[in-house]
Amino acid sequence: MIRKLGQIMLYVHNQDGAVDFWINKLGFSVIAEENNGQGMRWIEVAPTGGSETSIVLHNKEFVAQMSPELNLGTPSLMFFADHFNELYSNLVSKNVKVGEIVSIPSGRVFNFADHEDNYFAVMER
């Protein structure tokens, strides 16, 4: 039986740019980095302070060559934040592309884009 979601694969064009974004803009930490020496490199990042789920950054072009049948589209991710207003202001101050805060029946939410214009959402929790 499945008991938890462990990792999310995020396929990006620029892995170093992605690491910079998640570390310096979102405050995540690098959990692991692997490189098989033959072009396959991946970097695992997660929110600082611990998280049961991490994001693994893969080179989109390399994975497409290795496994052309894979869907390499950006997953639709919803993050939860305790200090919602502070996070929003922090992202704005770091010139991250953010959408307006909107209220939905389950709470307040906003979208943000990474360095490759992949959009994600944050909900106040």
C-alpha positions as CSV (number, residue, x, y, z in Angstrom):
1,M,0.0,0.0,0.0
2,I,1.2,3.5,-0.7
3,R,1.7,5.5,2.5
4,K,3.1,8.8,1.4
5,L,4.3,10.8,-1.6
6,G,8.1,10.8,-1.5
7,Q,9.5,12.7,-4.5
8,I,8.2,14.9,-7.3
9,M,10.2,14.8,-10.6
10,L,10.6,18.3,-12.1
11,Y,12.1,18.3,-15.6
12,V,13.9,21.6,-16.3
13,H,16.1,23.0,-19.1
14,N,18.6,24.6,-16.7
15,Q,19.3,22.6,-13.6
16,D,21.7,25.1,-12.1
17,G,19.2,27.9,-12.6
18,A,16.5,25.7,-11.0
19,V,18.7,25.0,-7.9
20,D,19.4,28.7,-7.6
21,F,15.7,29.5,-7.8
22,W,14.6,26.9,-5.2
23,I,17.4,27.7,-2.8
24,N,17.8,31.4,-3.1
25,K,14.2,32.5,-3.9
26,L,12.2,29.9,-2.0
27,G,14.6,29.0,0.8
28,F,14.8,25.3,0.1
29,S,17.9,23.1,0.8
30,V,19.7,20.6,-1.3
31,I,19.1,17.2,0.1
32,A,21.2,15.2,-2.4
33,E,22.9,15.5,-5.7
34,E,23.8,12.7,-7.9
35,N,25.8,12.5,-11.2
36,N,26.5,9.2,-12.9
37,G,29.3,10.8,-15.0
38,Q,27.5,10.0,-18.2
39,G,25.2,13.0,-18.4
40,M,22.6,11.9,-15.9
41,R,22.5,14.4,-13.1
42,W,19.8,15.1,-10.6
43,I,19.4,17.4,-7.6
44,E,17.0,16.8,-4.8
45,V,15.6,19.9,-3.0
46,A,13.1,20.3,-0.2
47,P,11.8,23.0,2.2
48,T,14.4,23.8,4.8
49,G,13.4,22.4,8.2
50,G,12.2,19.1,6.8
51,S,9.5,17.8,4.5
52,E,8.2,14.3,3.7
53,T,8.2,15.2,0.0
54,S,11.1,16.5,-2.0
55,I,11.5,17.8,-5.6
56,V,14.1,16.1,-7.8
57,L,15.4,18.4,-10.6
58,H,16.2,16.5,-13.8
59,N,17.6,17.7,-17.1
60,K,14.6,17.8,-19.4
61,E,16.6,17.3,-22.7
62,F,18.6,14.3,-21.3
63,V,15.5,12.6,-19.9
64,A,13.7,13.1,-23.2
65,Q,16.5,11.4,-25.1
66,M,16.6,8.5,-22.6
67,S,12.8,8.0,-22.3
68,P,10.9,9.8,-25.1
69,E,7.6,8.3,-23.9
70,L,7.7,10.2,-20.6
71,N,5.4,13.2,-20.0
72,L,7.9,15.9,-19.2
73,G,5.4,18.6,-18.5
74,T,5.4,20.6,-15.3
75,P,3.3,19.1,-12.5
76,S,0.7,21.2,-10.9
77,L,2.0,21.7,-7.4
78,M,0.2,23.3,-4.4
79,F,2.5,24.3,-1.5
80,F,1.1,25.1,2.0
81,A,2.6,28.0,3.9
82,D,2.2,29.0,7.6
83,H,3.6,32.6,7.1
84,F,1.6,33.3,4.0
85,N,1.8,37.1,3.8
86,E,5.5,37.1,4.7
87,L,6.3,34.5,2.0
88,Y,4.3,36.6,-0.6
89,S,6.2,39.8,0.3
90,N,9.5,37.9,0.4
91,L,9.0,36.5,-3.2
92,V,7.9,40.0,-4.4
93,S,11.1,41.5,-2.9
94,K,13.2,38.8,-4.7
95,N,11.6,39.7,-8.1
96,V,9.8,36.4,-8.4
97,K,6.8,36.5,-10.7
98,V,3.8,36.2,-8.4
99,G,0.0,36.4,-9.0
100,E,-2.5,38.2,-6.9
101,I,-3.6,36.7,-3.6
102,V,-7.1,35.3,-4.1
103,S,-9.6,33.8,-1.7
104,I,-11.2,30.5,-2.5
105,P,-13.5,28.4,-0.3
106,S,-10.5,26.5,1.2
107,G,-8.4,29.6,1.9
108,R,-6.2,32.2,0.3
109,V,-3.8,31.3,-2.5
110,F,-1.4,32.8,-5.0
111,N,0.7,31.5,-7.9
112,F,4.4,32.0,-8.6
113,A,6.6,31.2,-11.5
114,D,10.1,29.8,-11.4
115,H,13.0,31.0,-13.7
116,E,11.6,28.9,-16.6
117,D,8.0,30.3,-16.2
118,N,6.7,27.1,-14.7
119,Y,3.8,28.0,-12.4
120,F,3.1,26.7,-8.9
121,A,0.6,27.7,-6.2
122,V,0.8,28.4,-2.5
123,M,-2.1,28.1,-0.1
124,E,-2.3,29.6,3.4
125,R,-2.4,26.8,6.0
